Amino acid sequence: MKRQAIIDNLKARLKTITVANGYTWEPNLFEWLVTPLGKHDLPALILKDTDDDITHDYPSGSSDHSLKIEIEIYAADERMTAESLRSKVLDVLRVIGAPEEEGEYLGDYRSVTGTEMQIEQNESIVGAARIDLSVKYYTEAWGM
Protein backbone atom coordinates (compact mmCIF):
# COMPACT_ATOMS: atom_id res chain seq x y z
CA MET A 1 0.00 0.00 0.00
CA LYS A 2 1.74 3.16 -1.23
CA ARG A 3 -0.07 5.56 1.10
CA GLN A 4 1.15 3.68 4.18
CA ALA A 5 4.69 3.49 2.75
CA ILE A 6 4.69 7.28 2.27
CA ILE A 7 3.56 7.86 5.87
CA ASP A 8 6.01 5.30 7.28
CA ASN A 9 8.92 6.90 5.40
CA LEU A 10 7.91 10.42 6.46
CA LYS A 11 7.79 9.24 10.09
CA ALA A 12 11.24 7.68 9.73
CA ARG A 13 12.60 10.95 8.37
CA LEU A 14 10.99 13.06 11.10
CA LYS A 15 12.50 10.77 13.75
CA THR A 16 15.96 11.87 12.55
CA ILE A 17 15.40 15.33 14.07
CA THR A 18 17.53 14.71 17.14
CA VAL A 19 20.25 16.50 19.07
CA ALA A 20 22.60 13.64 18.15
CA ASN A 21 22.03 14.50 14.47
CA GLY A 22 22.93 18.15 15.02
CA TYR A 23 19.51 19.71 15.63
CA THR A 24 18.79 21.96 18.62
CA TRP A 25 15.58 20.12 19.52
CA GLU A 26 14.26 16.57 19.69
CA PRO A 27 10.51 16.36 19.13
CA ASN A 28 8.23 13.52 20.13
CA LEU A 29 6.49 12.17 17.04
CA PHE A 30 2.80 11.26 16.98
CA GLU A 31 0.62 10.01 14.14
CA TRP A 32 -2.99 11.19 14.34
CA LEU A 33 -2.82 12.11 18.03
CA VAL A 34 -6.39 12.52 19.32
CA THR A 35 -5.67 13.31 22.98
CA PRO A 36 -4.45 16.71 24.16
CA LEU A 37 -0.71 17.24 24.33
CA GLY A 38 0.74 17.59 27.82
CA LYS A 39 3.82 19.56 28.83
CA HIS A 40 5.77 16.29 28.95
CA ASP A 41 4.94 15.68 25.25
CA LEU A 42 6.62 18.89 24.05
CA PRO A 43 8.23 19.56 21.72
CA ALA A 44 6.06 17.49 19.44
CA LEU A 45 5.30 16.73 15.82
CA ILE A 46 1.90 15.37 14.77
CA LEU A 47 1.63 13.77 11.34
CA LYS A 48 -1.77 13.40 9.63
CA ASP A 49 -2.72 12.19 6.16
CA THR A 50 -6.01 14.03 5.86
CA ASP A 51 -7.33 13.81 2.30
CA ASP A 52 -6.65 11.77 -0.80
CA ASP A 53 -8.11 13.23 -3.99
CA ILE A 54 -8.26 10.48 -6.60
CA THR A 55 -8.75 10.71 -10.35
CA HIS A 56 -8.99 7.68 -12.58
CA ASP A 57 -7.51 6.97 -15.97
CA TYR A 58 -10.19 4.63 -17.22
CA PRO A 59 -8.39 3.18 -20.27
CA SER A 60 -5.33 2.11 -18.24
CA GLY A 61 -7.20 1.36 -15.00
CA SER A 62 -4.75 3.38 -12.90
CA SER A 63 -5.54 6.00 -10.27
CA ASP A 64 -3.77 9.30 -9.70
CA HIS A 65 -3.65 10.31 -6.05
CA SER A 66 -3.09 13.72 -4.50
CA LEU A 67 -2.55 13.03 -0.81
CA LYS A 68 -2.80 15.95 1.61
CA ILE A 69 -0.56 15.68 4.67
CA GLU A 70 -0.37 17.99 7.69
CA ILE A 71 2.61 18.16 10.01
CA GLU A 72 1.90 20.10 13.19
CA ILE A 73 4.74 21.42 15.33
CA TYR A 74 4.31 22.31 19.01
CA ALA A 75 6.98 23.71 21.32
CA ALA A 76 7.00 25.63 24.59
CA ASP A 77 9.61 27.39 26.63
CA GLU A 78 10.29 30.77 28.20
CA ARG A 79 12.44 31.83 25.27
CA MET A 80 10.10 30.83 22.44
CA THR A 81 10.31 33.38 19.65
CA ALA A 82 9.01 33.56 16.11
CA GLU A 83 12.59 33.05 14.96
CA SER A 84 13.02 29.82 16.95
CA LEU A 85 9.67 28.51 15.69
CA ARG A 86 10.64 29.35 12.09
CA SER A 87 13.87 27.42 12.67
CA LYS A 88 11.88 24.34 13.72
CA VAL A 89 9.67 24.66 10.63
CA LEU A 90 12.79 24.89 8.47
CA ASP A 91 14.27 21.78 10.11
CA VAL A 92 11.12 19.81 9.26
CA LEU A 93 11.03 21.17 5.69
CA ARG A 94 14.66 20.21 5.09
CA VAL A 95 14.17 16.71 6.48
CA ILE A 96 11.09 15.96 4.38
CA GLY A 97 12.42 17.73 1.29
CA ALA A 98 15.74 15.90 1.10
CA PRO A 99 16.21 13.55 -1.88
CA GLU A 100 14.92 10.01 -1.46
CA GLU A 101 17.35 7.34 -0.33
CA GLU A 102 17.68 4.00 -2.09
CA GLY A 103 14.53 1.94 -1.41
CA GLU A 104 12.69 4.84 0.24
CA TYR A 105 9.31 5.82 -1.24
CA LEU A 106 7.86 9.27 -0.60
CA GLY A 107 5.53 9.50 -3.58
CA ASP A 108 6.19 10.41 -7.19
CA TYR A 109 6.09 14.14 -6.45
CA ARG A 110 5.79 16.09 -3.20
CA SER A 111 5.47 19.80 -2.51
CA VAL A 112 4.77 22.19 0.33
CA THR A 113 1.41 23.88 -0.18
CA GLY A 114 1.49 26.17 2.87
CA THR A 115 2.70 26.92 6.37
CA GLU A 116 1.06 28.61 9.33
CA MET A 117 2.47 29.76 12.69
CA GLN A 118 1.23 31.21 15.94
CA ILE A 119 2.71 31.94 19.36
CA GLU A 120 0.70 32.39 22.56
CA GLN A 121 1.55 33.24 26.15
CA ASN A 122 0.01 30.90 28.72
CA GLU A 123 1.96 29.52 31.70
CA SER A 124 4.85 29.51 29.26
CA ILE A 125 5.20 30.68 25.71
CA VAL A 126 3.74 28.10 23.33
CA GLY A 127 4.52 28.05 19.63
CA ALA A 128 2.54 26.10 17.08
CA ALA A 129 3.05 25.71 13.36
CA ARG A 130 1.52 23.63 10.59
CA ILE A 131 3.09 22.52 7.34
CA ASP A 132 0.76 21.40 4.56
CA LEU A 133 2.10 18.99 1.95
CA SER A 134 0.75 17.51 -1.23
CA VAL A 135 2.09 14.14 -2.34
CA LYS A 136 1.27 12.79 -5.80
CA TYR A 137 1.42 9.08 -6.48
CA TYR A 138 -0.10 6.46 -8.76
CA THR A 139 -1.73 3.09 -8.09
CA GLU A 140 -3.64 0.44 -9.93
CA ALA A 141 -7.41 0.93 -9.83
CA TRP A 142 -8.88 0.61 -6.33
CA GLY A 143 -5.43 0.96 -4.76
CA MET A 144 -4.19 3.10 -1.90
N, C-alpha and C positions, 0 to 999 in steps of 0.2 A: 504494500500500500504506500504510494508515493507521499501522500499527505503526512502520514505518520513518520516516514523517513525524514521529511523536511523538518518537522517539529523536533524529532530526536536529535538531528544534527545541529539545529539552532540551539537547543538546550546544551549540547556538548560544547559548542563554541562559547556560550554565555558562561559556562562553568569555568572557563579559562581566565575570567576576570578575577585574578587573585593577587595578593601582595607578592607572593613568590614569583609571579610572572611579570612583576614590575609595575603593577597598578597601585594606586593609593587607597583603594577600597576593595572589599571582598563581599559582594552581595550574596544573600541567600536567594536561591532560585526556586520559584514556584510556578507550576503550570495550572492555570485555571483555579487560582485560590478563591474560595468562596467564603472564607471566614475573615474577620477583620485582622489586619496586621497588628501585632503587639510591638512594644519597644524592642523586645528581644529578637524580633524578626528583621530589624533594620540594620543595615541597608538591605533592600530587597528588589528583586526583579520578578515581575509576573508576566508570563508568556501566555497569550491567548490566540488561537486560530478561530476568528469570529465568523467569517463569511467565505463561501466558495462559490463564486459566480461561474457557471458552466455553460459553454456553448458547444454544440455538437456539429461535427462534420459528417453529415449523413452518408455520403458515398463511401467514405473510408471507415466509418464506424467509430472514429476516435472522438475524444472529448477534450476541449481546451478549458483549463481551469485558471481562474484568477483568484487566488487565495489571499484573503486579508488577514494580516497578523498584527496584533498589538503587543508591544513590550512596554510595560509600565515600570517606572523607576521610582523608588521611595527611599529617602534618606533623611536623617534628622541629627542635628548636633547644634551646639551653641554658635558655631562659626559658619553655618550654612549660608552661602551666598549664591546669587545667580551665576556667578562665574564657576563656582565649584559644581553646581548642578549641570551647567553646560558641559563641563569637563566629563562628568559621568555619562551624559548623553553621547558625547563624542567617543568615549571608550566603547560604548555599546555599538555605535555605528561602525567603528573601525573593525570590531570583532566580527560583526555579521556581514560586513562588506568585503572582507578579505577574500582572495581567490579560493576556490574550492580545492581541497586536498584530494589526493588519489583515493577513489572509492567513496568520497563524501558526496551526498546529493542534497542540494539546497534549491532545487527547482531549475527550470530552464532559463529563467530570467527573474531577477528580484530587484526591487527598487524601493526607496523610501518615498512615501507619499505625503508625509507630514510629521511635524513634531509639535508638542505643546508642553509648556512648563508653568508651574506656579509654586510660590513659596508662601507659607503661612507661619505666623507666630502663635504657638500654643504654649505648652509647658516648655517646649524647646522649639527651635525653628525647624520646620518640616518642609522639605522640598519634594515635589512630585513632578514627573515628566512622563510623557507618552510618546512613543515612536510608532508610527503607522507604516507598515510594509505591504507591498503587493508582490506576490510570488506567482509567476506563471509556470504552469507545467501541463503536460499532456498525458492522457491515459487512454486505454481502450474504452469502448462504450461501457457505461455503468461502473467505471472504476473510480477510485479515490486516490 
